[in-house]
Amino acid sequence: MIGHVDLTQRLLPAMRATGRGRVVMVGSMLGSFPLGFRSSYVASKAAIKGFAASARRELAPFGVGLTTLEPGAIATGLSARRTTYVDEAGPYAAEFGRMLKKLNRNEASGISAERVAREILRPIRAGRPRPHYAVGSMAPAAFTLARVVPQQVMLNVISAKHDL
């Protein structure tokens, strides 16, 4: 989150001076659909979404557009490099283990980084970009469902998808 804000602040003077520019902030679908045992990650991605929504209004008068992209699981090999901190004998160990196994499986079969890069280009190339884009992890269905069911239903769906 800090990097997103810092880079945007560094680029804004030039964009304001030319009267145009596009910023695409990449978050995660977990910023919209929180998952247990991922609270720090979820909070950082939700912060990106909140910052972008607020800054979008501030930047519009200067011709600068701000879009967020929320990818789902991306097959980057992160699962093999992930550091986990859990007390194996603690009260969360079993649930955390189930969630992590499912999360790792989702990431292994996720979309490619190249697909995410192509999605980043969509708002950059668009004449009038949307404020929000999402790709992977059944994004169209998830965001559509989230508009018509209570939030707790979505939280339950996300939890069940991750064996919680």
Salt bridges, closest charged atoms under 4 A:
ASP6 OD2 - ARG10 NE 2.92
GLU70 OE2 - LYS49 NZ 3.28
GLU70 OE2 - HIS132 NE2 3.00
GLU107 OE1 - ARG82 NH2 2.45
GLU119 OE2 - ARG122 NH1 2.59
